[in-house]
Amino acid sequence: MREACSIGDRTSPLRRCSRRSTSSCRRGTECESVLDDLVGRLERYAISLETLVEERTADYLEQKRKAEDLLYQLLPK
């Protein structure tokens, strides 16, 4: 972990990996596939966030309905 995260180390595995991907991108061989992969990941992440928001919104509305029902039971008419 320390080896991958060391900022000052120019030979860390993370830097070697990024250096390889940028050098292949400069040659134009895999640049499109790297960008396609990145766009695909972002799309999947956006979809998962939308799903999470929908689930949490549904949970919130259910809890709100329960709280309002309880409140209306407690308040005199």
C-alpha positions as CSV (number, residue, x, y, z in Angstrom):
1,M,0.0,0.0,0.0
2,R,2.7,2.4,0.9
3,E,4.6,1.5,-2.3
4,A,1.6,2.4,-4.4
5,C,0.8,5.6,-2.5
6,S,4.2,7.1,-2.2
7,I,3.9,10.4,-4.0
8,G,7.7,11.2,-4.2
9,D,8.6,7.9,-5.6
10,R,8.8,8.1,-9.4
11,T,9.0,4.3,-9.8
12,S,5.8,3.4,-7.8
13,P,3.5,0.8,-9.5
14,L,0.8,3.4,-9.9
15,R,3.1,5.8,-11.8
16,R,4.4,3.0,-14.0
17,C,0.9,2.0,-14.9
18,S,-0.2,5.5,-15.7
19,R,3.0,6.1,-17.7
20,R,2.3,3.0,-19.7
21,S,-1.3,4.0,-20.4
22,T,-0.4,7.5,-21.5
23,S,2.4,6.4,-23.7
24,S,0.2,3.9,-25.5
25,C,-2.4,6.7,-25.8
26,R,0.2,8.9,-27.5
27,R,0.8,6.3,-30.1
28,G,-2.9,6.1,-30.7
29,T,-3.2,2.3,-30.4
30,E,-5.3,2.0,-27.3
31,C,-6.4,5.5,-26.6
32,E,-10.0,5.0,-27.9
33,S,-10.4,1.8,-25.9
34,V,-9.2,3.5,-22.8
35,L,-11.6,6.4,-23.3
36,D,-14.4,4.0,-24.2
37,D,-13.7,2.0,-21.0
38,L,-13.7,5.3,-19.0
39,V,-17.0,6.4,-20.5
40,G,-18.5,3.0,-19.9
41,R,-17.5,3.1,-16.2
42,L,-18.9,6.6,-15.8
43,E,-22.2,5.5,-17.4
44,R,-22.5,2.5,-15.1
45,Y,-21.7,4.7,-12.1
46,A,-24.4,7.2,-13.1
47,I,-26.9,4.4,-13.5
48,S,-26.0,3.0,-10.0
49,L,-26.3,6.5,-8.5
50,E,-29.7,7.0,-10.1
51,T,-30.9,3.6,-8.7
52,L,-29.6,4.5,-5.3
53,V,-31.4,7.9,-5.4
54,E,-34.6,6.2,-6.4
55,E,-34.4,3.7,-3.5
56,R,-33.6,6.3,-0.9
57,T,-36.3,8.6,-2.2
58,A,-38.8,5.7,-1.9
59,D,-37.6,5.0,1.6
60,Y,-37.9,8.6,2.6
61,L,-41.4,8.9,1.2
62,E,-42.4,5.8,3.1
63,Q,-41.0,7.1,6.4
64,K,-42.6,10.5,5.8
65,R,-46.0,8.8,5.3
66,K,-45.6,6.8,8.5
67,A,-44.6,9.9,10.4
68,E,-47.6,11.9,9.1
69,D,-49.9,9.0,9.9
70,L,-48.6,9.0,13.5
71,L,-48.9,12.7,13.7
72,Y,-52.5,12.7,12.5
73,Q,-53.3,10.0,15.1
74,L,-51.9,12.1,17.9
75,L,-53.4,15.5,16.9
76,P,-57.0,16.1,18.1
77,K,-59.6,16.7,15.4
